[in-house]
Amino acid sequence: MLDALKKAFSGNDEHRTAPAGKKNDISREKSAVLYEKAKQFFPGGVNSPVRAFKSVYGTPLFIERGDGCFLWDADGNQFIDFCCSWGPLILGHNHPKIRERVTKTLEKGLSFGAPTALENELAELILKNNKYLEKIRFVSSGTEAVMSAIRLARGYTGRDKIIKFEGCYHGHSDSLLVKAGSGLVTFGETSSAGVPKAFAAETIVLPLDNRDAVESAFSQFSGQIAAIIIEGIPANNGLLIQEPAYVQFLRDITKQHGALLIFDEVITGFRLGFEGAAAHYGIQPDIITYGKIIGGGMPVGAYGASAELMACISPDGAVYQAGTLSGNPVAMAAGIAQLTELKGSGFYKALNAKASEFVEAIRRYIAAKNYKVKLFHVGSIFWFAFTDQEHIRTASAIDHGSMEHYKVFHRELLNRGIYLGPSGYEVGFISAAHSKIELEKAKRAIFESLDELFRHNKPAA
């Protein structure tokens, strides 16, 4: 997966100016000026690599505001947004109840570095409605949540090695910025400068959907593996939907060998349902991690587990983890407002039905036109893959050459007022703010963009 990310985030700017002058391209004049200025301040002109638009056409869009399902950029272009800040804005942008709760909290102060009642309120809201957790610890990001979960697993088991899967992304902590080696069962190899080989050597990277590889790892490193970590449903490198039997296999083999199973639910948590992928599969992981969806999109994360496991965390136990902004009152307030809406009767049923209807309509159009593209979907998450494969469950099954199709598709969608993530490896999200009217407009734009893409059975020039 990290090789794919590098391809998406690196390279020169030649491809980005290739379609310059194309009729009907949206104006990016102000965004272009802002980007040139940003390059004086930030590496690559951005504060997170994918924002640089390296794998799609044109200058990065500088966003000015968002409301409901819409975004507006610095040039005044309006878009129906299917990125949703990479998933957590499940209620849409600038939701009035979140805004009201945040505003009231802001009037009392921004940060205290001390306990507040808001932490109790959000924790109770989560734990009373999630049977897969008994205790929780708030942190400041999904990366921090996963890093802490790995430390907890190692501290609890007294073992050092972890298993992760190629095609799953778990943040940018050192022990997880690794890629697979050349064998079926290999220690991870560093995939970023600055990651010591000794750190990567404690991470075993395996292919997804391969039971033999997992069994071989436990045989080869008997008594050394602390945990398996997997995304609830891998959705950072395409949407790699795993079969329930395979996920159950991971649960069974970890129990068999005294290792822990960690679900990284930074994307799937509270997105597939209030109990996330754990409930989707009906499987009890040992540790679950969450991201900024629990804070209405604010910088926040969390990890949780049984009371027994969480008793290992300082100050109760010997596994140290701390943070001045952990449980930040503004993030807690936003999270309370958002999750209160999510636990409302019928919320997920309505959201997922709306997403299914949207996806099925596009699939029917694709089938009628016999286009070489598949639309994968689970809950309110979807992913366009320019392939004729019925299933893609591993990173190696993705045709990386098809990303040239996505570049054209992305440009055509932007020109028609539709915003998807600026990489063909990224998934899309539907929010409660997407009305039938906007979804109909989006479908028409998608149909037209696919027609343009496949006009001559190849990407448009």
C-alpha positions as CSV (number, residue, x, y, z in Angstrom):
1,M,0.0,0.0,0.0
2,L,2.8,2.4,0.9
3,D,4.3,2.0,-2.5
4,A,0.9,3.1,-3.9
5,L,0.9,6.1,-1.6
6,K,4.3,7.1,-2.7
7,K,3.2,7.0,-6.3
8,A,0.3,9.1,-5.5
9,F,2.2,11.7,-3.4
10,S,5.4,12.0,-5.3
11,G,6.7,13.0,-8.7
12,N,7.1,16.2,-10.6
13,D,4.3,18.6,-11.7
14,E,4.3,17.9,-15.4
15,H,1.2,15.7,-15.4
16,R,-0.7,18.3,-13.5
17,T,-0.5,20.9,-16.2
18,A,-1.0,18.4,-19.0
19,P,-4.7,19.3,-19.7
20,A,-4.2,23.1,-19.3
21,G,-6.6,25.0,-21.5
22,K,-9.1,22.2,-21.7
23,K,-12.5,23.7,-22.4
24,N,-14.8,24.0,-19.4
25,D,-12.1,23.4,-16.8
26,I,-13.0,25.2,-13.6
27,S,-11.0,28.3,-12.6
28,R,-8.2,27.6,-10.1
29,E,-6.6,31.0,-10.4
30,K,-6.8,31.9,-6.7
31,S,-6.0,28.4,-5.5
32,A,-2.9,28.4,-7.8
33,V,-1.7,31.7,-6.2
34,L,-2.3,30.3,-2.7
35,Y,-0.5,27.1,-3.6
36,E,2.6,28.9,-4.9
37,K,2.7,30.9,-1.7
38,A,2.2,27.7,0.4
39,K,5.2,26.1,-1.2
40,Q,7.3,28.8,0.4
41,F,6.1,27.6,3.8
42,F,5.4,23.9,3.7
43,P,7.1,20.9,2.2
44,G,5.3,20.4,-1.2
45,G,3.1,23.3,-0.3
46,V,0.9,21.2,2.0
47,N,0.6,19.8,5.5
48,S,-0.5,16.3,4.5
49,P,0.8,14.7,1.3
50,V,-2.4,13.7,-0.6
51,R,-3.5,17.3,-0.6
52,A,-0.8,18.1,-3.1
53,F,-3.0,16.6,-6.0
54,K,0.1,14.8,-7.3
55,S,-1.9,11.9,-8.7
56,V,-4.7,14.0,-10.4
57,Y,-4.8,16.9,-12.7
58,G,-4.4,20.6,-11.8
59,T,-3.5,22.7,-8.8
60,P,-4.7,21.7,-5.4
61,L,-8.0,23.3,-4.4
62,F,-7.9,25.6,-1.4
63,I,-11.2,25.2,0.4
64,E,-12.8,28.3,1.8
65,R,-15.9,26.9,3.5
66,G,-18.3,23.9,3.8
67,D,-21.9,23.6,4.6
68,G,-24.1,20.6,4.4
69,C,-22.9,18.4,1.6
70,F,-21.2,21.3,-0.2
71,L,-17.7,22.8,-0.4
72,W,-16.6,26.1,-1.9
73,D,-13.0,26.8,-2.9
74,A,-11.1,30.0,-3.0
75,D,-12.2,30.7,-6.6
76,G,-15.9,30.4,-5.7
77,N,-16.4,26.9,-7.2
78,Q,-19.1,24.9,-5.5
79,F,-18.8,21.1,-5.2
80,I,-21.0,18.3,-3.8
81,D,-18.5,16.8,-1.4
82,F,-18.0,13.0,-1.2
83,C,-14.7,13.3,0.7
84,C,-16.3,14.5,3.9
85,S,-12.9,15.4,5.5
86,W,-11.9,11.8,4.7
87,G,-15.0,10.3,6.3
88,P,-15.7,11.8,9.8
89,L,-18.3,14.4,8.6
90,I,-21.1,11.8,8.5
91,L,-23.6,14.6,9.3
92,G,-22.1,16.9,6.6
93,H,-20.2,20.2,7.0
94,N,-21.0,22.8,9.6
95,H,-23.9,20.9,11.2
96,P,-26.0,23.3,13.3
97,K,-26.1,21.1,16.4
98,I,-22.4,20.5,16.4
99,R,-21.7,24.2,15.8
100,E,-24.0,25.3,18.6
101,R,-22.4,22.9,21.1
102,V,-18.9,23.9,20.1
103,T,-19.7,27.6,20.3
104,K,-21.0,27.3,23.8
105,T,-17.9,25.3,24.9
106,L,-15.6,27.8,23.3
107,E,-17.0,30.5,25.4
108,K,-15.7,28.7,28.5
109,G,-12.1,28.1,27.2
110,L,-10.2,26.1,24.6
111,S,-8.0,23.8,26.6
112,F,-7.3,23.0,30.3
113,G,-5.0,20.0,30.4
114,A,-7.3,18.7,33.1
115,P,-10.4,16.5,33.4
116,T,-13.8,17.9,32.4
117,A,-17.4,16.6,32.6
118,L,-17.5,16.6,28.8
119,E,-15.1,13.6,28.8
120,N,-17.4,11.7,31.0
121,E,-20.4,12.5,28.9
122,L,-18.8,11.4,25.6
123,A,-17.3,8.3,27.1
124,E,-20.7,7.3,28.6
125,L,-22.4,7.9,25.3
126,I,-20.0,5.6,23.5
127,L,-19.7,2.8,26.1
128,K,-23.4,2.6,26.8
129,N,-24.1,2.0,23.1
130,N,-21.2,-0.2,22.2
131,K,-21.1,-3.6,23.6
132,Y,-17.6,-4.3,22.3
133,L,-15.9,-1.9,24.7
134,E,-15.8,-1.6,28.5
135,K,-13.3,1.3,28.9
136,I,-11.9,3.9,26.6
137,R,-9.0,6.4,26.4
138,F,-9.3,9.6,24.4
139,V,-6.2,10.8,22.4
140,S,-5.7,13.5,19.7
141,S,-5.6,11.5,16.4
142,G,-6.2,8.2,14.8
143,T,-2.4,7.7,14.5
144,E,-2.0,8.2,18.2
145,A,-4.8,5.8,19.0
146,V,-3.3,3.1,16.9
147,M,0.2,3.7,18.3
148,S,-1.2,3.5,21.8
149,A,-3.1,0.3,21.0
150,I,0.0,-1.4,19.7
151,R,1.9,-0.4,22.9
152,L,-1.0,-1.7,25.0
153,A,-0.9,-5.1,23.1
154,R,2.9,-5.4,23.6
155,G,2.7,-4.4,27.2
156,Y,-0.2,-6.8,28.0
157,T,1.3,-9.8,26.2
158,G,5.0,-9.2,26.9
159,R,5.7,-9.8,23.2
160,D,7.2,-7.4,20.7
161,K,6.2,-8.5,17.2
162,I,3.0,-7.5,15.4
163,I,1.3,-8.6,12.2
164,K,-0.1,-6.0,9.8
165,F,-1.4,-6.5,6.3
166,E,-0.3,-5.1,2.9
167,G,-3.0,-2.7,1.8
168,C,-3.9,-1.5,5.3
169,Y,-2.8,1.9,6.6
170,H,-2.7,2.6,10.3
171,G,-1.2,6.1,10.5
172,H,2.4,7.3,10.3
173,S,4.0,5.9,13.5
174,D,7.4,4.3,12.9
175,S,6.5,0.7,13.5
176,L,3.6,0.8,11.0
177,L,5.3,2.7,8.2
178,V,6.5,-0.6,6.7
179,K,6.0,-2.6,3.6
180,A,6.2,-6.3,2.8
181,G,9.4,-7.9,1.8
182,S,9.9,-10.4,-1.0
183,G,8.7,-13.6,0.8
184,L,5.3,-14.8,1.9
185,V,6.1,-14.2,5.5
186,T,8.7,-11.4,6.0
187,F,9.6,-8.8,8.5
188,G,8.5,-5.4,7.3
189,E,10.9,-3.2,5.5
190,T,11.0,0.5,6.2
191,S,9.1,2.5,3.6
192,S,9.9,6.0,4.9
193,A,13.2,7.7,5.5
194,G,13.8,8.2,9.2
195,V,12.3,4.9,10.3
196,P,15.0,2.7,11.9
197,K,15.3,-0.8,10.5
198,A,15.1,-2.1,14.1
199,F,11.6,-0.7,14.5
200,A,10.4,-2.2,11.2
201,A,12.0,-5.6,12.2
202,E,9.3,-6.0,14.8
203,T,6.5,-5.8,12.2
204,I,5.6,-8.8,10.1
205,V,3.8,-7.7,6.9
206,L,1.5,-10.2,5.3
207,P,-0.9,-10.2,2.3
208,L,-4.6,-9.9,3.0
209,D,-7.0,-12.8,2.4
210,N,-4.2,-15.4,2.8
211,R,-4.7,-17.8,5.7
212,D,-1.5,-19.7,4.9
213,A,0.6,-16.6,5.4
214,V,-0.9,-16.0,8.8
215,E,-0.5,-19.6,10.0
216,S,3.1,-19.6,8.8
217,A,3.8,-16.4,10.7
218,F,2.5,-17.8,13.9
219,S,4.5,-21.0,13.3
220,Q,7.7,-19.2,12.4
221,F,7.5,-16.7,15.3
222,S,5.8,-18.8,17.9
223,G,5.3,-17.1,21.2
224,Q,6.6,-13.8,19.8
225,I,3.5,-12.1,18.2
226,A,1.7,-9.6,20.4
227,A,-1.1,-8.8,18.0
228,I,-2.6,-8.7,14.6
229,I,-3.9,-5.3,13.5
230,I,-6.3,-4.9,10.6
231,E,-8.5,-2.1,9.4
232,G,-12.2,-2.9,10.3
233,I,-12.7,-3.0,6.6
234,P,-9.5,-1.9,4.7
235,A,-10.4,1.4,3.1
236,N,-7.2,3.4,2.9
237,N,-5.9,1.7,-0.3
238,G,-9.1,1.1,-2.2
239,L,-12.1,-0.7,-0.5
240,L,-10.7,-4.2,0.2
241,I,-13.8,-5.8,1.6
242,Q,-12.8,-9.0,3.4
243,E,-14.9,-12.1,3.7
244,P,-16.5,-12.7,7.2
245,A,-14.9,-16.1,7.4
246,Y,-11.4,-14.7,7.0
247,V,-12.0,-12.1,9.7
248,Q,-13.3,-14.8,12.0
249,F,-10.2,-16.8,11.2
250,L,-8.0,-13.9,12.4
251,R,-10.1,-13.9,15.6
252,D,-9.7,-17.6,16.1
253,I,-5.9,-17.8,15.4
254,T,-5.0,-14.9,17.7
255,K,-6.9,-16.6,20.6
256,Q,-5.3,-19.9,19.8
257,H,-1.8,-18.3,20.1
258,G,-2.4,-15.9,22.9
259,A,-2.1,-12.8,20.7
260,L,-4.6,-9.9,20.5
261,L,-6.7,-8.8,17.6
262,I,-6.8,-5.1,17.0
263,F,-9.5,-3.5,14.8
264,D,-8.3,-0.2,13.4
265,E,-11.7,1.5,13.0
266,V,-10.5,5.0,12.3
267,I,-12.6,4.9,9.1
268,T,-15.2,2.2,9.8
269,G,-16.0,3.1,13.4
270,F,-19.3,4.9,13.8
271,R,-19.5,5.0,9.9
272,L,-20.8,1.4,9.3
273,G,-22.9,1.7,12.4
274,F,-22.6,2.9,15.9
275,E,-20.6,-0.2,16.7
276,G,-18.6,-0.2,13.5
277,A,-17.0,-3.2,11.8
278,A,-17.0,-5.2,15.1
279,A,-20.8,-5.3,14.8
280,H,-20.7,-5.6,11.0
281,Y,-18.8,-8.9,11.4
282,G,-20.2,-9.8,14.8
283,I,-16.7,-10.3,16.1
284,Q,-15.2,-9.1,19.4
285,P,-11.7,-7.6,18.8
286,D,-9.4,-7.2,21.8
287,I,-8.7,-3.5,21.1
288,I,-10.5,-1.1,18.9
289,T,-9.2,2.3,17.7
290,Y,-11.3,5.3,16.5
291,G,-10.6,8.6,14.7
292,K,-12.0,12.0,14.4
293,I,-15.6,10.9,13.7
294,I,-16.0,10.7,17.5
295,G,-15.2,14.4,17.6
296,G,-17.4,15.6,14.7
297,G,-14.3,16.0,12.6
298,M,-12.2,17.7,15.3
299,P,-8.7,16.5,16.1
300,V,-9.4,13.5,18.3
301,G,-9.1,9.7,18.5
302,A,-9.6,7.0,21.0
303,Y,-8.8,3.4,21.8
304,G,-10.8,1.0,23.9
305,A,-10.9,-2.5,25.1
306,S,-12.0,-4.7,28.1
307,A,-11.6,-3.3,31.6
308,E,-8.9,-5.9,32.1
309,L,-6.8,-4.7,29.2
310,M,-7.4,-1.1,29.9
311,A,-6.2,-1.6,33.4
312,C,-2.7,-1.9,31.9
313,I,-2.8,1.8,30.9
314,S,-1.1,4.4,33.2
315,P,-1.9,5.5,35.9
316,D,-3.5,2.1,36.7
317,G,-0.9,0.1,34.9
318,A,2.6,0.1,33.5
319,V,1.8,1.0,29.8
320,Y,2.4,4.8,29.6
321,Q,0.4,7.0,27.4
322,A,-0.5,10.7,27.9
323,G,-1.5,13.9,26.1
324,T,-2.2,17.5,27.1
325,L,-5.0,17.7,24.5
326,S,-6.4,14.3,25.2
327,G,-10.1,14.8,26.0
328,N,-10.0,18.4,24.7
329,P,-13.3,20.0,25.7
330,V,-14.0,21.5,22.3
331,A,-13.5,18.1,20.6
332,M,-15.5,16.4,23.3
333,A,-18.4,18.8,22.8
334,A,-18.4,18.3,19.0
335,G,-18.3,14.5,19.6
336,I,-21.3,14.6,22.0
337,A,-23.4,16.5,19.5
338,Q,-22.4,14.3,16.6
339,L,-22.8,10.9,18.3
340,T,-26.1,11.9,19.8
341,E,-27.4,12.3,16.3
342,L,-25.9,9.0,15.1
343,K,-27.6,7.0,17.8
344,G,-31.0,8.3,16.8
345,S,-33.5,5.8,15.7
346,G,-33.1,4.7,12.1
347,F,-30.1,7.0,11.4
348,Y,-27.9,4.3,9.9
349,K,-30.8,2.5,8.2
350,A,-31.6,5.7,6.3
351,L,-28.0,6.6,5.5
352,N,-27.0,3.2,4.3
353,A,-30.2,2.8,2.2
354,K,-29.5,6.2,0.6
355,A,-26.0,5.1,-0.2
356,S,-27.2,1.7,-1.6
357,E,-29.6,3.4,-3.9
358,F,-26.9,5.8,-5.2
359,V,-24.5,3.0,-5.8
360,E,-27.0,0.7,-7.5
361,A,-28.1,3.4,-9.9
362,I,-24.5,4.0,-11.0
363,R,-23.8,0.3,-11.3
364,R,-26.8,-0.1,-13.6
365,Y,-25.5,2.7,-15.8
366,I,-22.0,1.1,-15.9
367,A,-23.5,-2.2,-16.8
368,A,-25.7,-0.7,-19.5
369,K,-22.7,1.0,-21.1
370,N,-20.5,-2.0,-20.5
371,Y,-17.8,0.2,-19.0
372,K,-14.7,-1.4,-17.4
373,V,-15.3,0.0,-14.0
374,K,-16.6,-1.5,-10.7
375,L,-18.2,0.4,-7.8
376,F,-17.4,-1.3,-4.5
377,H,-19.6,-0.4,-1.6
378,V,-20.2,-1.1,2.1
379,G,-22.5,1.0,4.3
380,S,-22.0,4.6,3.3
381,I,-18.5,4.0,1.8
382,F,-17.9,3.5,-1.9
383,W,-14.9,3.2,-4.2
384,F,-14.5,3.4,-8.0
385,A,-12.1,0.9,-9.4
386,F,-11.3,0.8,-13.1
387,T,-11.3,-2.9,-13.5
388,D,-13.4,-5.8,-14.6
389,Q,-12.7,-7.9,-11.4
390,E,-15.7,-8.8,-9.4
391,H,-13.8,-8.7,-6.1
392,I,-10.7,-6.9,-5.0
393,R,-9.5,-8.0,-1.6
394,T,-5.8,-7.4,-1.7
395,A,-3.6,-4.5,-2.6
396,S,-1.8,-6.5,-5.3
397,A,-5.1,-7.0,-7.1
398,I,-5.4,-3.3,-7.8
399,D,-4.4,-2.4,-11.3
400,H,-2.1,0.6,-10.6
401,G,-2.2,1.5,-14.3
402,S,-5.9,2.2,-14.0
403,M,-5.1,5.3,-11.9
404,E,-4.6,7.1,-15.2
405,H,-8.3,6.6,-15.8
406,Y,-9.0,8.0,-12.3
407,K,-7.0,11.2,-13.1
408,V,-9.3,11.9,-16.1
409,F,-12.4,10.9,-14.1
410,H,-11.5,13.2,-11.2
411,R,-10.9,16.2,-13.5
412,E,-14.3,15.6,-15.2
413,L,-16.1,15.4,-11.9
414,L,-14.5,18.6,-10.6
415,N,-15.6,20.3,-13.8
416,R,-19.1,19.2,-13.0
417,G,-19.1,20.2,-9.4
418,I,-18.3,16.9,-7.7
419,Y,-15.5,16.6,-5.2
420,L,-13.8,13.2,-4.6
421,G,-10.5,12.6,-2.9
422,P,-7.5,13.5,-5.1
423,S,-6.2,9.9,-5.5
424,G,-7.8,6.8,-7.0
425,Y,-6.8,4.8,-4.0
426,E,-9.2,6.8,-1.8
427,V,-12.8,5.9,-1.0
428,G,-15.8,8.2,-1.1
429,F,-18.4,8.8,1.6
430,I,-22.0,9.7,1.7
431,S,-23.3,11.8,4.6
432,A,-26.7,12.5,6.1
433,A,-26.5,15.9,4.4
434,H,-26.6,14.5,0.9
435,S,-30.2,14.9,-0.1
436,K,-31.9,13.1,-3.0
437,I,-31.6,16.2,-5.1
438,E,-27.8,16.5,-4.7
439,L,-27.4,12.7,-5.2
440,E,-29.3,12.9,-8.5
441,K,-27.1,15.8,-9.6
442,A,-24.0,13.8,-8.6
443,K,-25.2,10.7,-10.5
444,R,-25.7,12.7,-13.7
445,A,-22.3,14.2,-13.3
446,I,-20.8,10.7,-12.8
447,F,-22.6,9.4,-15.9
448,E,-21.3,12.3,-18.0
449,S,-17.8,11.9,-16.6
450,L,-17.7,8.2,-17.3
451,D,-19.0,8.9,-20.8
452,E,-16.2,11.3,-21.4
453,L,-13.6,9.0,-20.0
454,F,-14.7,6.0,-22.1
455,R,-15.6,8.0,-25.2
456,H,-12.9,6.2,-27.2
457,N,-12.5,3.2,-24.8
458,K,-9.5,4.9,-23.2
459,P,-8.8,7.9,-20.9
460,A,-9.5,11.2,-22.6
461,A,-6.4,13.1,-23.7
